[in-house]
Amino acid sequence: MSYYLRLTESDETPMPDGAAEELVEIDSQGVVQRELGFDGDGNVVHQFPSTQFPHGSYGHFDLAPFETKGLTNDIEPAEFETRWAEATTEAANRPRPPDAMDRLIARVSRRFRPQQ
């Protein structure tokens, strides 16, 4: 069984990555499996897991287990899945942010560029 929560700035201040709202999927053990963060205009600013967002390799809540006793859904699973699919499609159409290896390659390339 999974739970689907909607977190806002009133739940956690401040929200990470400029998010005004975050949707999280939590498994039966209270571990966050997926996260979606939206800014005030509804644009996706965070997705975990993802390779398309700056912090997509770790979640905002992945190390913070939730207590599941008495937990109820804030949103329907189908709404979460729809918004996840939309965010994934949107992310596929945006450039991947540079990771540490990209930055290292760029730095080394500049350092060893032949003199002209």
DSSP file (Angstrom, degrees, kcal/mol; ACC not computed):
  #  RESIDUE AA STRUCTURE BP1 BP2  ACC     N-H-->O    O-->H-N    N-H-->O    O-->H-N    TCO  KAPPA ALPHA  PHI   PSI    X-CA   Y-CA   Z-CA
    1    1 A M              0   0    0      0, 0.0    27,-0.3     0, 0.0     2,-0.3   0.000 360.0 360.0 360.0 137.5    0.0    0.0    0.0
    2    2 A S        -     0   0    0     25,-0.2     2,-0.3    26,-0.1    25,-0.2  -0.847 360.0-146.5-117.1 156.5    1.2    3.5   -0.8
    3    3 A Y  E     -A   26   0A   0     23,-2.9    23,-2.9    -2,-0.3     2,-0.5  -0.917   5.9-151.0-120.9 148.8    0.2    6.9    0.5
    4    4 A Y  E     -A   25   0A   0     -2,-0.3    70,-3.2    71,-0.2    71,-1.3  -0.967  17.2-175.3-127.2 115.5    0.1   10.1   -1.5
    5    5 A L  E     -A   24   0A   0     19,-2.4    19,-2.3    -2,-0.5     2,-0.5  -0.822  20.1-148.6-114.5 149.9    0.6   13.4    0.3
    6    6 A R  E     -A   23   0A   0     -2,-0.3     2,-0.4    17,-0.2    17,-0.2  -0.977  21.0-169.4-112.7 116.3    0.4   17.1   -0.8
    7    7 A L  E     +A   22   0A   0     15,-3.6    15,-3.0    -2,-0.5     2,-0.2  -0.879   6.5 179.3-108.6 140.3    2.9   19.2    1.2
    8    8 A T  E >>  -A   21   0A   0     -2,-0.4     4,-1.9    13,-0.2     3,-1.6  -0.723  48.8 -86.0-128.2 178.5    2.8   23.0    1.1
    9    9 A E  T 34 S+     0   0    0     11,-0.9    12,-0.1     1,-0.3    11,-0.0   0.784 125.9  61.4 -60.1 -26.2    4.8   25.8    2.7
   10   10 A S  T 34 S+     0   0    0      1,-0.2    -1,-0.3     3,-0.0     3,-0.2   0.773 107.4  45.4 -70.6 -23.3    2.4   25.7    5.6
   11   11 A D  T <4 S+     0   0    0     -3,-1.6     2,-0.4     1,-0.3    -2,-0.2   0.841 131.3  12.6 -84.2 -37.1    3.6   22.1    6.2
   12   12 A E  S  < S-     0   0    0     -4,-1.9    -1,-0.3     4,-0.0    -5,-0.0  -0.964  83.0-128.1-144.7 121.6    7.3   22.8    5.8
   13   13 A T  S    S+     0   0    0     -2,-0.4     2,-0.1     1,-0.2    -4,-0.0  -0.971  88.6  17.0-120.8 131.1    8.9   26.2    5.7
   14   14 A P  S    S-     0   0    0      0, 0.0    -1,-0.2     0, 0.0     6,-0.1   0.731  85.7-138.4 -82.5 160.2   10.7   27.0    3.5
   15   15 A M    >   -     0   0    0      4,-0.3     3,-0.8     1,-0.1    -6,-0.1  -0.546  30.8-105.7 -74.8 143.9   10.0   24.4    0.8
   16   16 A P  G >  S+     0   0    0      0, 0.0     3,-2.0     0, 0.0    -1,-0.1  -0.310  93.5  11.9 -70.1 153.7   13.1   23.2   -1.0
   17   17 A D  G 3  S-     0   0    0      1,-0.3    38,-0.0    20,-0.0    -2,-0.0   0.724 128.2 -65.5  56.2  28.2   14.1   24.3   -4.5
   18   18 A G  G <  S+     0   0    0     -3,-0.8    22,-0.3     1,-0.2    -1,-0.3   0.689  88.6 158.8  72.8  17.2   11.6   27.1   -4.7
   19   19 A A    <   -     0   0    0     -3,-2.0    -4,-0.3     1,-0.1    20,-0.3  -0.519  30.9-172.7 -76.4 140.2    8.6   24.7   -4.5
   20   20 A A  S    S+     0   0    0     18,-3.4   -11,-0.9     1,-0.3     2,-0.3   0.620  80.2  21.3 -97.6 -22.2    5.3   26.0   -3.4
   21   21 A E  E     -AB   8  38A   0     17,-1.9    17,-3.1   -13,-0.2     2,-0.4  -0.997  65.5-166.8-146.5 141.2    3.8   22.5   -3.4
   22   22 A E  E     -AB   7  37A   0    -15,-3.0   -15,-3.6    -2,-0.3     2,-0.5  -0.997   6.8-156.8-133.3 132.1    5.3   19.0   -3.2
   23   23 A L  E     -AB   6  36A   0     13,-3.0    13,-2.4    -2,-0.4     2,-0.4  -0.903  17.8-171.6-103.7 132.3    3.6   15.7   -3.9
   24   24 A V  E     -AB   5  35A   0    -19,-2.3   -19,-2.4    -2,-0.5     2,-0.5  -0.969  19.0-149.0-129.3 143.3    5.1   12.6   -2.3
   25   25 A E  E     -AB   4  34A   0      9,-2.6     8,-3.3    -2,-0.4     9,-1.1  -0.946  20.4-169.9-107.0 125.8    4.5    8.9   -2.6
   26   26 A I  E     -AB   3  32A   0    -23,-2.9   -23,-2.9    -2,-0.5     6,-0.2  -0.953  12.9-136.9-120.8 133.2    5.2    7.0    0.5
   27   27 A D    >   -     0   0    0      4,-2.7     3,-2.1    -2,-0.4   -25,-0.2  -0.202  38.9 -89.5 -81.1 179.4    5.3    3.2    0.8
   28   28 A S  T 3  S+     0   0    0    -27,-0.3    40,-0.1     1,-0.3   -26,-0.1   0.675 127.0  57.1 -65.9 -17.1    3.8    1.1    3.6
   29   29 A Q  T 3  S-     0   0    0      2,-0.2    -1,-0.3    38,-0.1     3,-0.1   0.456 120.6-106.4 -90.7  -2.0    7.0    1.4    5.6
   30   30 A G  S <  S+     0   0    0     -3,-2.1    36,-3.1     1,-0.3     2,-0.4   0.551  74.6 139.1  90.2   8.6    6.9    5.2    5.6
   31   31 A V        -     0   0    0     34,-0.2    -4,-2.7    32,-0.0     2,-0.3  -0.751  56.1-121.5 -92.3 130.2    9.7    5.6    3.0
   32   32 A V  E     +B   26   0A   0     29,-0.4    -6,-0.3    -2,-0.4     3,-0.1  -0.535  31.2 176.5 -70.5 127.8    9.3    8.2    0.3
   33   33 A Q  E     +     0   0A   0     -8,-3.3     2,-0.3     1,-0.3    -1,-0.2   0.792  64.2  10.4-100.2 -39.3    9.5    6.6   -3.1
   34   34 A R  E     -B   25   0A   0     -9,-1.1    -9,-2.6     2,-0.0    -1,-0.3  -0.986  60.1-167.0-143.5 152.0    8.8    9.6   -5.4
   35   35 A E  E     -BC  24  48A   0     13,-2.4    13,-2.3    -2,-0.3     2,-0.4  -0.995   4.0-170.4-139.3 144.1    8.5   13.3   -5.1
   36   36 A L  E     -BC  23  47A   0    -13,-2.4   -13,-3.0    -2,-0.3     2,-0.4  -0.992   8.7-164.8-132.8 126.3    7.3   16.1   -7.4
   37   37 A G  E     -BC  22  46A   0      9,-3.1     8,-2.8    -2,-0.4     9,-1.4  -0.934   5.0-170.5-113.6 137.0    7.8   19.8   -6.5
   38   38 A F  E     -BC  21  44A   0    -17,-3.1   -18,-3.4    -2,-0.4   -17,-1.9  -0.957  15.5-134.7-124.9 141.4    5.9   22.6   -8.2
   39   39 A D    >   -     0   0    0      4,-2.5     3,-1.9    -2,-0.4   -20,-0.1  -0.203  46.3 -83.6 -80.1-176.8    6.5   26.4   -8.0
   40   40 A G  T 3  S+     0   0    0    -22,-0.3    -1,-0.1     1,-0.3   -21,-0.1   0.704 130.8  52.9 -63.7 -20.1    3.6   28.9   -7.5
   41   41 A D  T 3  S-     0   0    0      2,-0.1    -1,-0.3     0, 0.0    -3,-0.0   0.400 121.1-105.1 -94.1   1.6    2.9   28.8  -11.3
   42   42 A G  S <  S+     0   0    0     -3,-1.9     2,-0.2     1,-0.3    -2,-0.1   0.544  72.2 144.1  87.9   7.1    2.6   25.0  -11.4
   43   43 A N        -     0   0    0      1,-0.1    -4,-2.5     2,-0.0     2,-0.4  -0.583  57.7-109.3 -79.9 142.5    5.9   24.4  -13.1
   44   44 A V  E     +C   38   0A   0     -2,-0.2    -6,-0.3    -6,-0.2     3,-0.1  -0.576  43.9 164.3 -72.3 124.1    7.9   21.4  -12.1
   45   45 A V  E     +     0   0A   0     -8,-2.8     2,-0.3    -2,-0.4    -7,-0.2   0.467  65.3  26.2-116.3  -9.0   11.0   22.4  -10.1
   46   46 A H  E     +C   37   0A   0     -9,-1.4    -9,-3.1     7,-0.1     2,-0.3  -0.964  54.5 173.6-156.3 136.6   11.9   19.1   -8.5
   47   47 A Q  E     -C   36   0A   0     -2,-0.3     6,-0.2   -11,-0.2   -11,-0.2  -0.964  23.6-136.4-143.9 128.9   11.4   15.4   -9.4
   48   48 A F  E    S+C   35   0A   0    -13,-2.3   -13,-2.4    -2,-0.3     9,-0.1  -0.998  88.0  27.2-132.2 128.9   12.9   12.5   -7.6
   49   49 A P  S    S+     0   0    0      0, 0.0     2,-0.3     0, 0.0    -1,-0.3   0.576  97.0 121.0 -81.0 150.4   14.1   10.2   -8.9
   50   50 A S        -     0   0    0      6,-1.9     8,-0.1     3,-0.1    -3,-0.1  -0.959  52.4-152.1-167.1 150.1   15.1   11.9  -12.1
   51   51 A T  S    S+     0   0    0     -2,-0.3     6,-0.1     1,-0.1    -1,-0.1   0.407  93.3  68.1-102.0  -2.1   18.2   12.7  -14.1
   52   52 A Q  S    S+     0   0    0     44,-0.2    -1,-0.1    -5,-0.1     3,-0.0   0.501  89.4  66.5 -97.8  -5.3   16.7   15.9  -15.5
   53   53 A F  S >  S-     0   0    0     -6,-0.2     3,-2.0    43,-0.1     4,-0.2  -0.891  85.6-116.8-119.8 149.4   16.6   18.0  -12.3
   54   54 A P  T 3  S+     0   0    0      0, 0.0     3,-0.2     0, 0.0    -1,-0.1   0.827 116.1  28.6 -53.8 -36.6   19.5   19.4  -10.3
   55   55 A H  T >  S+     0   0    0      1,-0.1     3,-1.0     2,-0.1    -4,-0.1  -0.060  84.4 118.9-114.5  33.0   18.6   17.4   -7.2
   56   56 A G  T <   +     0   0    0     -3,-2.0    -6,-1.9     1,-0.2    -1,-0.1   0.600  63.7  67.3 -75.3 -11.7   16.9   14.5   -8.9
   57   57 A S  T 3  S+     0   0    0     -3,-0.2     2,-0.3    -4,-0.2    -1,-0.2   0.587 111.2  28.2 -87.1  -8.5   19.4   11.9   -7.6
   58   58 A Y  S <  S-     0   0    0     -3,-1.0     2,-0.2    -8,-0.1    -1,-0.1  -0.987  80.8-125.5-144.5 155.4   18.1   12.4   -4.0
   59   59 A G        -     0   0    0     -2,-0.3     4,-0.2     1,-0.1    -3,-0.0  -0.513  17.4-124.8 -97.2 165.5   14.8   13.4   -2.6
   60   60 A H  S    S+     0   0    0     -2,-0.2     3,-0.1     1,-0.2    -1,-0.1   0.791 115.0  22.8 -72.9 -28.1   13.9   16.1   -0.2
   61   61 A F  S >  S+     0   0    0      1,-0.1     3,-1.7     2,-0.1   -29,-0.4   0.253  87.6 110.1-122.5  10.4   12.3   13.6    2.1
   62   62 A D  T 3  S+     0   0    0      1,-0.3    -1,-0.1   -31,-0.1    -2,-0.1   0.723  86.2  43.0 -67.4 -19.9   14.0   10.3    1.1
   63   63 A L  T 3  S+     0   0    0     -4,-0.2    -1,-0.3     1,-0.1    -2,-0.1   0.337 100.3  79.6-103.5   6.4   15.9   10.1    4.4
   64   64 A A  S <  S-     0   0    0     -3,-1.7    -1,-0.1   -34,-0.0   -32,-0.1  -0.843  72.5-151.0-117.2  93.9   12.9   11.1    6.6
   65   65 A P        -     0   0    0      0, 0.0     2,-0.3     0, 0.0   -34,-0.2  -0.345  11.7-136.2 -65.3 143.4   10.6    8.2    7.2
   66   66 A F        -     0   0    0    -36,-3.1     2,-0.6    -2,-0.0     5,-0.0  -0.729  17.0-115.2 -96.9 146.9    6.9    9.1    7.7
   67   67 A E        -     0   0    0     -2,-0.3   -37,-0.1     1,-0.1   -38,-0.1  -0.739  28.2-169.7 -78.0 122.0    4.7    7.5   10.4
   68   68 A T    >   +     0   0    0     -2,-0.6     3,-2.3   -40,-0.1     2,-0.3   0.614  47.6 113.8 -93.5 -12.9    2.0    5.6    8.4
   69   69 A K  T 3  S-     0   0    0      1,-0.3     3,-0.1     3,-0.0    -2,-0.1  -0.442  98.2  -1.2 -62.7 118.9   -0.3    4.8   11.3
   70   70 A G  T 3  S+     0   0    0     -2,-0.3    -1,-0.3     1,-0.3     2,-0.2   0.483  96.6 148.9  79.4   3.3   -3.5    6.7   10.6
   71   71 A L    <   -     0   0    0     -3,-2.3     2,-0.3    -5,-0.0    -1,-0.3  -0.479  23.6-173.3 -71.7 138.0   -2.0    8.3    7.4
   72   72 A T        -     0   0    0     -2,-0.2     2,-0.2    -3,-0.1   -69,-0.1  -0.901  30.2 -92.0-128.3 159.5   -4.5    9.0    4.7
   73   73 A N        -     0   0    0     -2,-0.3   -68,-0.2     1,-0.2     3,-0.1  -0.483  21.5-167.6 -72.5 136.1   -4.1   10.2    1.1
   74   74 A D  S    S+     0   0    0    -70,-3.2     2,-0.3    -2,-0.2   -69,-0.2   0.715  82.7  23.1 -86.9 -27.9   -4.2   13.9    0.4
   75   75 A I  S    S-     0   0    0    -71,-1.3   -71,-0.2     3,-0.0    -1,-0.2  -0.925  93.2 -98.4-133.6 159.1   -4.6   13.2   -3.3
   76   76 A E    >>  -     0   0    0     -2,-0.3     4,-1.9     1,-0.1     3,-0.5  -0.507  30.4-121.7 -75.6 145.3   -5.8   10.2   -5.3
   77   77 A P  H 3> S+     0   0    0      0, 0.0     4,-2.7     0, 0.0     5,-0.2   0.872 113.3  57.3 -53.2 -38.5   -3.1    7.8   -6.6
   78   78 A A  H 3> S+     0   0    0      1,-0.2     4,-2.2     2,-0.2     5,-0.2   0.878 104.8  50.7 -63.5 -37.3   -4.4    8.4  -10.2
   79   79 A E  H <> S+     0   0    0     -3,-0.5     4,-2.5     2,-0.2     5,-0.2   0.918 110.8  49.2 -65.5 -42.4   -3.8   12.2   -9.8
   80   80 A F  H  X S+     0   0    0     -4,-1.9     4,-2.7     1,-0.2    -2,-0.2   0.944 111.8  48.6 -60.3 -47.1   -0.3   11.5   -8.6
   81   81 A E  H  X S+     0   0    0     -4,-2.7     4,-2.5     1,-0.2    -1,-0.2   0.883 111.7  49.8 -61.8 -39.4    0.4    9.2  -11.6
   82   82 A T  H  X S+     0   0    0     -4,-2.2     4,-2.3     2,-0.2    -1,-0.2   0.937 113.9  44.3 -64.5 -46.6   -1.0   11.7  -14.1
   83   83 A R  H  X S+     0   0    0     -4,-2.5     4,-2.3     2,-0.2    -2,-0.2   0.848 112.6  53.0 -68.9 -33.2    1.1   14.5  -12.7
   84   84 A W  H  X S+     0   0    0     -4,-2.7     4,-2.6    -5,-0.2    -2,-0.2   0.940 110.2  47.5 -64.5 -46.9    4.2   12.2  -12.5
   85   85 A A  H  X S+     0   0    0     -4,-2.5     4,-2.2     1,-0.2    -2,-0.2   0.909 112.7  49.1 -61.8 -42.8    3.7   11.3  -16.2
   86   86 A E  H  X S+     0   0    0     -4,-2.3     4,-2.5     1,-0.2    -1,-0.2   0.916 112.5  47.7 -62.5 -43.4    3.3   15.0  -17.2
   87   87 A A  H  X S+     0   0    0     -4,-2.3     4,-2.7     2,-0.2    -2,-0.2   0.888 110.9  51.3 -65.6 -39.3    6.4   16.0  -15.3
   88   88 A T  H  X S+     0   0    0     -4,-2.6     4,-1.9     2,-0.2    -1,-0.2   0.902 111.4  47.3 -65.2 -41.2    8.4   13.1  -16.8
   89   89 A T  H  X S+     0   0    0     -4,-2.2     4,-0.8     2,-0.2    -2,-0.2   0.924 113.5  48.2 -64.8 -44.6    7.4   14.2  -20.3
   90   90 A E  H >< S+     0   0    0     -4,-2.5     3,-0.9     1,-0.2    -2,-0.2   0.915 111.4  50.6 -61.1 -43.3    8.2   17.8  -19.5
   91   91 A A  H >< S+     0   0    0     -4,-2.7     3,-1.5     1,-0.3    -1,-0.2   0.855 102.8  59.6 -64.9 -35.3   11.6   16.8  -18.1
   92   92 A A  H 3< S+     0   0    0     -4,-1.9    -1,-0.3     1,-0.3    -2,-0.2   0.757 104.5  52.0 -65.1 -22.7   12.4   14.7  -21.2
   93   93 A N  T << S+     0   0    0     -3,-0.9    -1,-0.3    -4,-0.8    -2,-0.2   0.353  98.9  77.7 -96.0   5.2   12.1   17.9  -23.3
   94   94 A R  S <  S-     0   0    0     -3,-1.5     2,-0.1    -4,-0.2     0, 0.0  -0.838  91.3 -95.9-113.0 153.3   14.5   20.0  -21.2
   95   95 A P        -     0   0    0      0, 0.0    -2,-0.1     0, 0.0    -1,-0.0  -0.371  41.8-109.9 -66.7 144.1   18.2   19.9  -21.2
   96   96 A R        -     0   0    0     -4,-0.1   -44,-0.2     1,-0.1   -43,-0.1  -0.540  35.7-115.0 -70.9 134.1   19.9   17.8  -18.5
   97   97 A P        -     0   0    0      0, 0.0    -1,-0.1     0, 0.0     2,-0.1  -0.396  38.5 -95.7 -68.1 149.0   21.6   19.9  -15.9
   98   98 A P        -     0   0    0      0, 0.0     2,-0.2     0, 0.0     0, 0.0  -0.397  41.9-153.5 -64.7 139.4   25.4   19.5  -15.7
   99   99 A D     >  -     0   0    0     -2,-0.1     4,-2.2    -3,-0.1     5,-0.2  -0.443  36.4 -85.7-102.9-176.2   26.5   17.0  -13.1
  100  100 A A  H  > S+     0   0    0      1,-0.2     4,-2.2     2,-0.2     5,-0.1   0.868 128.0  51.6 -59.7 -38.8   29.9   16.9  -11.3
  101  101 A M  H  > S+     0   0    0      2,-0.2     4,-2.6     1,-0.2    -1,-0.2   0.910 108.2  51.5 -67.0 -41.1   31.5   14.9  -14.1
  102  102 A D  H  > S+     0   0    0      1,-0.2     4,-2.2     2,-0.2    -2,-0.2   0.920 111.3  48.0 -59.1 -44.0   30.4   17.4  -16.8
  103  103 A R  H  X S+     0   0    0     -4,-2.2     4,-2.3     2,-0.2    -1,-0.2   0.892 111.5  50.1 -65.9 -39.4   31.8   20.2  -14.7
  104  104 A L  H  X S+     0   0    0     -4,-2.2     4,-2.7     2,-0.2     5,-0.2   0.926 110.6  49.3 -64.4 -45.0   35.1   18.4  -14.2
  105  105 A I  H  X S+     0   0    0     -4,-2.6     4,-2.6     1,-0.2    -2,-0.2   0.912 111.7  49.3 -61.2 -42.9   35.5   17.7  -17.9
  106  106 A A  H  X S+     0   0    0     -4,-2.2     4,-2.0    -5,-0.2    -1,-0.2   0.914 112.3  47.9 -63.1 -42.8   34.8   21.3  -18.8
  107  107 A R  H  X S+     0   0    0     -4,-2.3     4,-1.8     2,-0.2    -2,-0.2   0.923 114.7  44.9 -65.0 -44.7   37.4   22.5  -16.2
  108  108 A V  H  X S+     0   0    0     -4,-2.7     4,-2.1     1,-0.2    -2,-0.2   0.896 110.9  54.4 -66.5 -40.2   40.0   20.1  -17.4
  109  109 A S  H  < S+     0   0    0     -4,-2.6    -1,-0.2    -5,-0.2    -2,-0.2   0.901 109.3  47.7 -61.4 -41.3   39.3   20.9  -21.1
  110  110 A R  H >< S+     0   0    0     -4,-2.0     3,-0.8     1,-0.2    -1,-0.2   0.888 111.6  51.1 -65.9 -38.2   39.8   24.6  -20.4
  111  111 A R  H 3< S+     0   0    0     -4,-1.8    -2,-0.2     1,-0.2    -1,-0.2   0.862 117.5  36.8 -68.6 -36.5   43.0   24.0  -18.6
  112  112 A F  T 3< S+     0   0    0     -4,-2.1    -1,-0.2    -5,-0.1    -2,-0.2   0.128  81.3 133.8-106.7  20.5   44.6   21.8  -21.3
  113  113 A R    <   -     0   0    0     -3,-0.8    -3,-0.0    -4,-0.2    -4,-0.0  -0.525  65.5-105.7 -69.0 132.7   43.2   23.6  -24.3
  114  114 A P        -     0   0    0      0, 0.0     2,-0.2     0, 0.0    -1,-0.1  -0.304  35.2-111.0 -59.7 141.6   46.1   24.1  -26.9
  115  115 A Q              0   0    0      1,-0.1    -3,-0.0    -3,-0.1     0, 0.0  -0.486 360.0 360.0 -71.2 141.6   47.4   27.7  -27.1
  116  116 A Q              0   0    0     -2,-0.2    -1,-0.1     0, 0.0     0, 0.0   0.410 360.0 360.0-110.8 360.0   46.6   29.5  -30.3
